[in-house]
Amino acid sequence: MEVFWGTLPELEFLKYLLAKSLVLEKIIIHPPQKTDAEKKLKILKDILRLCRASPRAEIIYLDPEEG
């Protein structure tokens, strides 16, 4: 997902994908470049709370400031 702001519609879409994708192996989240640390932490917490249908589903959060 490119430029993931963590809005409710985005979280609902991600929740749906994770809940319905039985063979999902990887999803990559790209937050916006100008996201402060507090907002990044909130996004990560919200994402980690979501249930996954696939036991192998890996969520990769690519912080633009780290690479």
LUMFI-458418 format. One record per atom (N, C-alpha, C, O): residue number from 1; residue in three letters; y, z, x. Coordinates in Angstrom, 2 decimals. Layout:
% LUMFI-458418
+--------+------+---------+---------+---------+
! gudren ! segu !       v !       w !       u !
+--------+------+---------+---------+---------+
!    NUM !  ALA !       Y !       Z !       X !
...
+--------+------+---------+---------+---------+
***
This chain:
% LUMFI-458418
+--------+------+---------+---------+---------+
! gudren ! segu !       v !       w !       u !
+--------+------+---------+---------+---------+
!      1 !  MET !   -1.17 !    0.00 !    0.86 !
!      1 !  MET !    0.00 !    0.00 !    0.00 !
!      1 !  MET !    1.23 !    0.00 !    0.90 !
!      1 !  MET !    1.43 !    0.93 !    1.69 !
!      2 !  GLU !    2.02 !   -1.02 !    0.79 !
!      2 !  GLU !    3.23 !   -1.12 !    1.60 !
!      2 !  GLU !    4.36 !   -0.35 !    0.95 !
!      2 !  GLU !    4.54 !   -0.39 !   -0.27 !
!      3 !  VAL !    5.11 !    0.35 !    1.75 !
!      3 !  VAL !    6.28 !    1.13 !    1.34 !
!      3 !  VAL !    5.94 !    2.02 !    0.14 !
!      3 !  VAL !    6.37 !    1.76 !   -0.99 !
!      4 !  PHE !    5.19 !    3.05 !    0.39 !
!      4 !  PHE !    4.76 !    4.01 !   -0.62 !
!      4 !  PHE !    5.77 !    5.14 !   -0.68 !
!      4 !  PHE !    5.88 !    5.93 !    0.26 !
!      5 !  TRP !    6.53 !    5.22 !   -1.78 !
!      5 !  TRP !    7.59 !    6.21 !   -1.94 !
!      5 !  TRP !    7.08 !    7.54 !   -2.49 !
!      5 !  TRP !    7.74 !    8.57 !   -2.35 !
!      6 !  GLY !    5.90 !    7.53 !   -3.10 !
!      6 !  GLY !    5.37 !    8.76 !   -3.70 !
!      6 !  GLY !    5.86 !    9.01 !   -5.11 !
!      6 !  GLY !    5.84 !   10.14 !   -5.59 !
!      7 !  THR !    6.31 !    7.95 !   -5.79 !
!      7 !  THR !    6.78 !    8.10 !   -7.16 !
!      7 !  THR !    5.58 !    8.32 !   -8.09 !
!      7 !  THR !    4.44 !    8.04 !   -7.72 !
!      8 !  LEU !    5.85 !    8.83 !   -9.28 !
!      8 !  LEU !    4.78 !    9.10 !  -10.23 !
!      8 !  LEU !    3.97 !    7.84 !  -10.55 !
!      8 !  LEU !    2.74 !    7.91 !  -10.54 !
!      9 !  PRO !    4.60 !    6.69 !  -10.84 !
!      9 !  PRO !    3.79 !    5.48 !  -11.09 !
!      9 !  PRO !    2.91 !    5.09 !   -9.90 !
!      9 !  PRO !    1.77 !    4.66 !  -10.09 !
!     10 !  GLU !    3.42 !    5.24 !   -8.69 !
!     10 !  GLU !    2.61 !    4.92 !   -7.50 !
!     10 !  GLU !    1.44 !    5.88 !   -7.38 !
!     10 !  GLU !    0.32 !    5.45 !   -7.09 !
!     11 !  LEU !    1.68 !    7.17 !   -7.60 !
!     11 !  LEU !    0.60 !    8.15 !   -7.53 !
!     11 !  LEU !   -0.43 !    7.92 !   -8.62 !
!     11 !  LEU !   -1.63 !    8.07 !   -8.38 !
!     12 !  GLU !    0.01 !    7.56 !   -9.82 !
!     12 !  GLU !   -0.92 !    7.27 !  -10.91 !
!     12 !  GLU !   -1.78 !    6.05 !  -10.58 !
!     12 !  GLU !   -2.98 !    6.04 !  -10.87 !
!     13 !  PHE !   -1.18 !    5.03 !   -9.99 !
!     13 !  PHE !   -1.93 !    3.83 !   -9.59 !
!     13 !  PHE !   -2.95 !    4.18 !   -8.51 !
!     13 !  PHE !   -4.11 !    3.75 !   -8.58 !
!     14 !  LEU !   -2.54 !    4.96 !   -7.52 !
!     14 !  LEU !   -3.45 !    5.38 !   -6.46 !
!     14 !  LEU !   -4.57 !    6.25 !   -7.03 !
!     14 !  LEU !   -5.73 !    6.12 !   -6.63 !
!     15 !  LYS !   -4.23 !    7.12 !   -7.95 !
!     15 !  LYS !   -5.23 !    7.97 !   -8.61 !
!     15 !  LYS !   -6.27 !    7.11 !   -9.32 !
!     15 !  LYS !   -7.47 !    7.37 !   -9.22 !
!     16 !  TYR !   -5.81 !    6.08 !  -10.02 !
!     16 !  TYR !   -6.71 !    5.16 !  -10.72 !
!     16 !  TYR !   -7.62 !    4.43 !   -9.73 !
!     16 !  TYR !   -8.83 !    4.36 !   -9.93 !
!     17 !  LEU !   -7.03 !    3.89 !   -8.66 !
!     17 !  LEU !   -7.83 !    3.18 !   -7.66 !
!     17 !  LEU !   -8.91 !    4.07 !   -7.06 !
!     17 !  LEU !  -10.07 !    3.66 !   -6.95 !
!     18 !  LEU !   -8.54 !    5.27 !   -6.68 !
!     18 !  LEU !   -9.50 !    6.19 !   -6.07 !
!     18 !  LEU !  -10.58 !    6.63 !   -7.05 !
!     18 !  LEU !  -11.73 !    6.81 !   -6.66 !
!     19 !  ALA !  -10.21 !    6.81 !   -8.31 !
!     19 !  ALA !  -11.16 !    7.28 !   -9.31 !
!     19 !  ALA !  -12.15 !    6.20 !   -9.74 !
!     19 !  ALA !  -13.29 !    6.51 !  -10.10 !
!     20 !  LYS !  -11.74 !    4.94 !   -9.71 !
!     20 !  LYS !  -12.57 !    3.85 !  -10.23 !
!     20 !  LYS !  -13.27 !    3.01 !   -9.17 !
!     20 !  LYS !  -14.17 !    2.24 !   -9.49 !
!     21 !  SER !  -12.88 !    3.15 !   -7.93 !
!     21 !  SER !  -13.43 !    2.30 !   -6.87 !
!     21 !  SER !  -14.62 !    2.99 !   -6.20 !
!     21 !  SER !  -14.47 !    3.78 !   -5.28 !
!     22 !  LEU !  -15.80 !    2.67 !   -6.70 !
!     22 !  LEU !  -17.02 !    3.33 !   -6.22 !
!     22 !  LEU !  -17.39 !    2.97 !   -4.78 !
!     22 !  LEU !  -18.04 !    3.75 !   -4.10 !
!     23 !  VAL !  -16.99 !    1.80 !   -4.33 !
!     23 !  VAL !  -17.35 !    1.36 !   -2.98 !
!     23 !  VAL !  -16.15 !    1.26 !   -2.04 !
!     23 !  VAL !  -16.25 !    0.67 !   -0.96 !
!     24 !  LEU !  -15.04 !    1.83 !   -2.43 !
!     24 !  LEU !  -13.84 !    1.81 !   -1.59 !
!     24 !  LEU !  -14.13 !    2.51 !   -0.26 !
!     24 !  LEU !  -14.68 !    3.61 !   -0.24 !
!     25 !  GLU !  -13.75 !    1.87 !    0.83 !
!     25 !  GLU !  -13.96 !    2.47 !    2.15 !
!     25 !  GLU !  -12.66 !    2.92 !    2.79 !
!     25 !  GLU !  -12.64 !    3.90 !    3.53 !
!     26 !  LYS !  -11.57 !    2.19 !    2.53 !
!     26 !  LYS !  -10.33 !    2.52 !    3.21 !
!     26 !  LYS !   -9.12 !    2.10 !    2.38 !
!     26 !  LYS !   -9.12 !    1.03 !    1.77 !
!     27 !  ILE !   -8.10 !    2.95 !    2.38 !
!     27 !  ILE !   -6.82 !    2.58 !    1.80 !
!     27 !  ILE !   -5.76 !    3.04 !    2.80 !
!     27 !  ILE !   -5.81 !    4.16 !    3.30 !
!     28 !  ILE !   -4.80 !    2.17 !    3.07 !
!     28 !  ILE !   -3.77 !    2.47 !    4.06 !
!     28 !  ILE !   -2.43 !    2.62 !    3.34 !
!     28 !  ILE !   -2.02 !    1.75 !    2.57 !
!     29 !  ILE !   -1.77 !    3.73 !    3.61 !
!     29 !  ILE !   -0.48 !    4.04 !    3.00 !
!     29 !  ILE !    0.61 !    3.87 !    4.05 !
!     29 !  ILE !    0.51 !    4.42 !    5.15 !
!     30 !  HIS !    1.64 !    3.11 !    3.71 !
!     30 !  HIS !    2.80 !    2.92 !    4.58 !
!     30 !  HIS !    4.02 !    3.54 !    3.90 !
!     30 !  HIS !    4.54 !    2.96 !    2.95 !
!     31 !  PRO !    4.49 !    4.70 !    4.36 !
!     31 !  PRO !    5.71 !    5.27 !    3.77 !
!     31 !  PRO !    6.94 !    4.52 !    4.28 !
!     31 !  PRO !    6.87 !    3.82 !    5.30 !
!     32 !  PRO !    8.07 !    4.66 !    3.59 !
!     32 !  PRO !    9.30 !    4.02 !    4.07 !
!     32 !  PRO !    9.72 !    4.58 !    5.43 !
!     32 !  PRO !    9.37 !    5.71 !    5.77 !
!     33 !  GLN !   10.47 !    3.80 !    6.17 !
!     33 !  GLN !   10.91 !    4.21 !    7.51 !
!     33 !  GLN !   11.80 !    5.45 !    7.48 !
!     33 !  GLN !   11.69 !    6.31 !    8.35 !
!     34 !  LYS !   12.66 !    5.56 !    6.51 !
!     34 !  LYS !   13.65 !    6.65 !    6.46 !
!     34 !  LYS !   13.20 !    7.79 !    5.56 !
!     34 !  LYS !   13.99 !    8.27 !    4.74 !
!     35 !  THR !   11.97 !    8.25 !    5.70 !
!     35 !  THR !   11.46 !    9.35 !    4.89 !
!     35 !  THR !   11.54 !   10.63 !    5.71 !
!     35 !  THR !   11.06 !   10.68 !    6.84 !
!     36 !  ASP !   12.15 !   11.68 !    5.13 !
!     36 !  ASP !   12.25 !   12.94 !    5.88 !
!     36 !  ASP !   10.91 !   13.68 !    5.87 !
!     36 !  ASP !   10.03 !   13.38 !    5.06 !
!     37 !  ALA !   10.77 !   14.63 !    6.77 !
!     37 !  ALA !    9.50 !   15.34 !    6.97 !
!     37 !  ALA !    9.04 !   16.06 !    5.71 !
!     37 !  ALA !    7.84 !   16.08 !    5.42 !
!     38 !  GLU !    9.96 !   16.64 !    4.97 !
!     38 !  GLU !    9.60 !   17.37 !    3.75 !
!     38 !  GLU !    9.00 !   16.42 !    2.70 !
!     38 !  GLU !    8.01 !   16.77 !    2.05 !
!     39 !  LYS !    9.58 !   15.25 !    2.55 !
!     39 !  LYS !    9.08 !   14.26 !    1.60 !
!     39 !  LYS !    7.71 !   13.74 !    2.04 !
!     39 !  LYS !    6.82 !   13.56 !    1.21 !
!     40 !  LYS !    7.54 !   13.49 !    3.34 !
!     40 !  LYS !    6.25 !   13.03 !    3.86 !
!     40 !  LYS !    5.15 !   14.05 !    3.55 !
!     40 !  LYS !    4.05 !   13.68 !    3.13 !
!     41 !  LEU !    5.46 !   15.33 !    3.77 !
!     41 !  LEU !    4.49 !   16.39 !    3.51 !
!     41 !  LEU !    4.12 !   16.43 !    2.03 !
!     41 !  LEU !    2.95 !   16.61 !    1.69 !
!     42 !  LYS !    5.11 !   16.28 !    1.15 !
!     42 !  LYS !    4.84 !   16.29 !   -0.29 !
!     42 !  LYS !    3.94 !   15.12 !   -0.67 !
!     42 !  LYS !    2.99 !   15.29 !   -1.44 !
!     43 !  ILE !    4.24 !   13.93 !   -0.14 !
!     43 !  ILE !    3.42 !   12.75 !   -0.43 !
!     43 !  ILE !    1.98 !   12.99 !    0.03 !
!     43 !  ILE !    1.03 !   12.71 !   -0.71 !
!     44 !  LEU !    1.81 !   13.50 !    1.24 !
!     44 !  LEU !    0.46 !   13.76 !    1.76 !
!     44 !  LEU !   -0.29 !   14.77 !    0.91 !
!     44 !  LEU !   -1.47 !   14.57 !    0.62 !
!     45 !  LYS !    0.37 !   15.84 !    0.51 !
!     45 !  LYS !   -0.27 !   16.85 !   -0.34 !
!     45 !  LYS !   -0.70 !   16.24 !   -1.67 !
!     45 !  LYS !   -1.80 !   16.49 !   -2.15 !
!     46 !  ASP !    0.19 !   15.45 !   -2.27 !
!     46 !  ASP !   -0.14 !   14.81 !   -3.56 !
!     46 !  ASP !   -1.34 !   13.88 !   -3.42 !
!     46 !  ASP !   -2.21 !   13.86 !   -4.29 !
!     47 !  ILE !   -1.38 !   13.11 !   -2.35 !
!     47 !  ILE !   -2.47 !   12.16 !   -2.14 !
!     47 !  ILE !   -3.80 !   12.89 !   -1.90 !
!     47 !  ILE !   -4.83 !   12.50 !   -2.45 !
!     48 !  LEU !   -3.77 !   13.93 !   -1.10 !
!     48 !  LEU !   -5.00 !   14.65 !   -0.77 !
!     48 !  LEU !   -5.61 !   15.38 !   -1.96 !
!     48 !  LEU !   -6.80 !   15.70 !   -1.95 !
!     49 !  ARG !   -4.82 !   15.64 !   -2.98 !
!     49 !  ARG !   -5.32 !   16.30 !   -4.19 !
!     49 !  ARG !   -6.09 !   15.35 !   -5.11 !
!     49 !  ARG !   -6.80 !   15.80 !   -6.01 !
!     50 !  LEU !   -5.96 !   14.06 !   -4.89 !
!     50 !  LEU !   -6.59 !   13.08 !   -5.77 !
!     50 !  LEU !   -8.09 !   13.02 !   -5.54 !
!     50 !  LEU !   -8.57 !   13.05 !   -4.40 !
!     51 !  CYS !   -8.83 !   12.92 !   -6.63 !
!     51 !  CYS !  -10.29 !   12.80 !   -6.56 !
!     51 !  CYS !  -10.68 !   11.37 !   -6.19 !
!     51 !  CYS !   -9.97 !   10.41 !   -6.53 !
!     52 !  ARG !  -11.79 !   11.24 !   -5.50 !
!     52 !  ARG !  -12.27 !    9.93 !   -5.06 !
!     52 !  ARG !  -13.67 !    9.67 !   -5.61 !
!     52 !  ARG !  -14.54 !   10.54 !   -5.54 !
!     53 !  ALA !  -13.87 !    8.49 !   -6.16 !
!     53 !  ALA !  -15.19 !    8.11 !   -6.67 !
!     53 !  ALA !  -16.12 !    7.74 !   -5.52 !
!     53 !  ALA !  -17.33 !    7.96 !   -5.59 !
!     54 !  SER !  -15.56 !    7.19 !   -4.47 !
!     54 !  SER !  -16.35 !    6.78 !   -3.32 !
!     54 !  SER !  -16.41 !    7.92 !   -2.30 !
!     54 !  SER !  -15.37 !    8.41 !   -1.86 !
!     55 !  PRO !  -17.61 !    8.33 !   -1.93 !
!     55 !  PRO !  -17.71 !    9.39 !   -0.92 !
!     55 !  PRO !  -17.25 !    8.95 !    0.47 !
!     55 !  PRO !  -17.01 !    9.78 !    1.34 !
!     56 !  ARG !  -17.13 !    7.64 !    0.66 !
!     56 !  ARG !  -16.70 !    7.12 !    1.96 !
!     56 !  ARG !  -15.24 !    6.70 !    1.99 !
!     56 !  ARG !  -14.77 !    6.15 !    2.99 !
!     57 !  ALA !  -14.51 !    6.94 !    0.91 !
!     57 !  ALA !  -13.11 !    6.51 !    0.84 !
!     57 !  ALA !  -12.27 !    7.27 !    1.86 !
!     57 !  ALA !  -12.21 !    8.50 !    1.86 !
!     58 !  GLU !  -11.64 !    6.52 !    2.73 !
!     58 !  GLU !  -10.78 !    7.08 !    3.77 !
!     58 !  GLU !   -9.34 !    6.70 !    3.45 !
!     58 !  GLU !   -9.04 !    5.54 !    3.19 !
!     59 !  ILE !   -8.46 !    7.69 !    3.46 !
!     59 !  ILE !   -7.04 !    7.43 !    3.23 !
!     59 !  ILE !   -6.34 !    7.54 !    4.57 !
!     59 !  ILE !   -6.38 !    8.58 !    5.23 !
!     60 !  ILE !   -5.69 !    6.46 !    4.97 !
!     60 !  ILE !   -4.97 !    6.43 !    6.25 !
!     60 !  ILE !   -3.48 !    6.39 !    5.94 !
!     60 !  ILE !   -3.00 !    5.49 !    5.25 !
!     61 !  TYR !   -2.76 !    7.36 !    6.46 !
!     61 !  TYR !   -1.32 !    7.47 !    6.25 !
!     61 !  TYR !   -0.64 !    7.08 !    7.55 !
!     61 !  TYR !   -0.69 !    7.83 !    8.53 !
!     62 !  LEU !   -0.01 !    5.92 !    7.58 !
!     62 !  LEU !    0.64 !    5.42 !    8.80 !
!     62 !  LEU !    2.10 !    5.82 !    8.82 !
!     62 !  LEU !    2.93 !    5.24 !    8.11 !
!     63 !  ASP !    2.42 !    6.81 !    9.62 !
!     63 !  ASP !    3.80 !    7.28 !    9.75 !
!     63 !  ASP !    4.56 !    6.30 !   10.63 !
!     63 !  ASP !    4.19 !    6.10 !   11.78 !
!     64 !  PRO !    5.63 !    5.67 !   10.11 !
!     64 !  PRO !    6.35 !    4.67 !   10.90 !
!     64 !  PRO !    7.00 !    5.25 !   12.15 !
!     64 !  PRO !    7.31 !    4.51 !   13.08 !
!     65 !  GLU !    7.22 !    6.55 !   12.19 !
!     65 !  GLU !    7.86 !    7.17 !   13.35 !
!     65 !  GLU !    6.87 !    7.46 !   14.47 !
!     65 !  GLU !    7.28 !    7.79 !   15.59 !
!     66 !  GLU !    5.57 !    7.34 !   14.20 !
!     66 !  GLU !    4.57 !    7.64 !   15.21 !
!     66 !  GLU !    4.06 !    6.39 !   15.92 !
!     66 !  GLU !    3.30 !    6.50 !   16.89 !
!     67 !  GLY !    4.45 !    5.24 !   15.48 !
!     67 !  GLY !    3.89 !    4.07 !   16.14 !
!     67 !  GLY !    4.78 !    2.94 !   16.06 !
!     67 !  GLY !    4.46 !    1.87 !   16.57 !
+--------+------+---------+---------+---------+
***
